[in-house]
Amino acid sequence: LVKRLADGIMEVKQDVMNFFQGLSKEEMEILDQLNLEATEVEELFSRSLPIRKLR
């Protein structure tokens, strides 16, 4: 169970990294200027990020 949870967390981490790598320089500058807290970013982008179910 713990291994599956760790695998799921790693998958989400990879999804987030892929999302940020896909952003253009201009988009990253806008996000930097917004200076959002992590929870605010999660609320803003949660529907656009693919969420995978843990097995």
C-alpha positions as CSV (number, residue, x, y, z in Angstrom):
1,L,0.0,0.0,0.0
2,V,2.8,2.4,0.9
3,K,4.6,1.6,-2.3
4,R,1.5,2.3,-4.4
5,L,1.0,5.6,-2.6
6,A,4.6,6.6,-3.3
7,D,4.3,5.6,-6.9
8,G,1.1,7.7,-7.2
9,I,2.9,10.7,-5.6
10,M,5.8,10.3,-8.0
11,E,3.3,10.2,-10.9
12,V,1.6,13.4,-9.8
13,K,5.0,15.0,-9.4
14,Q,6.0,14.1,-12.9
15,D,2.7,15.5,-14.2
16,V,3.4,18.8,-12.5
17,M,6.9,18.9,-13.9
18,N,5.6,18.2,-17.4
19,F,3.0,20.9,-17.0
20,F,5.6,23.5,-16.1
21,Q,8.0,22.4,-18.8
22,G,5.3,22.9,-21.3
23,L,4.8,26.6,-20.3
24,S,6.4,29.2,-22.4
25,K,8.8,31.8,-21.0
26,E,6.1,34.4,-21.1
27,E,3.6,32.2,-19.2
28,M,6.3,31.5,-16.5
29,E,7.0,35.2,-16.1
30,I,3.2,35.9,-15.6
31,L,3.0,33.1,-13.0
32,D,6.1,34.5,-11.2
33,Q,4.5,38.0,-11.2
34,L,1.3,36.6,-9.7
35,N,3.3,35.4,-6.6
36,L,0.6,32.8,-5.7
37,E,0.8,30.5,-2.8
38,A,0.9,26.8,-3.6
39,T,-2.7,26.3,-2.6
40,E,-3.8,29.1,-4.9
41,V,-1.9,27.6,-7.8
42,E,-3.5,24.2,-7.1
43,E,-7.0,25.8,-7.1
44,L,-6.2,27.7,-10.3
45,F,-4.8,24.8,-12.3
46,S,-6.4,21.8,-10.7
47,R,-8.9,21.3,-13.4
48,S,-6.4,21.5,-16.2
49,L,-3.9,19.0,-14.7
50,P,-4.6,15.4,-15.4
51,I,-5.2,13.6,-12.2
52,R,-4.5,9.9,-12.1
53,K,-6.2,7.5,-9.8
54,L,-4.1,5.5,-7.4
55,R,-4.4,1.8,-8.0
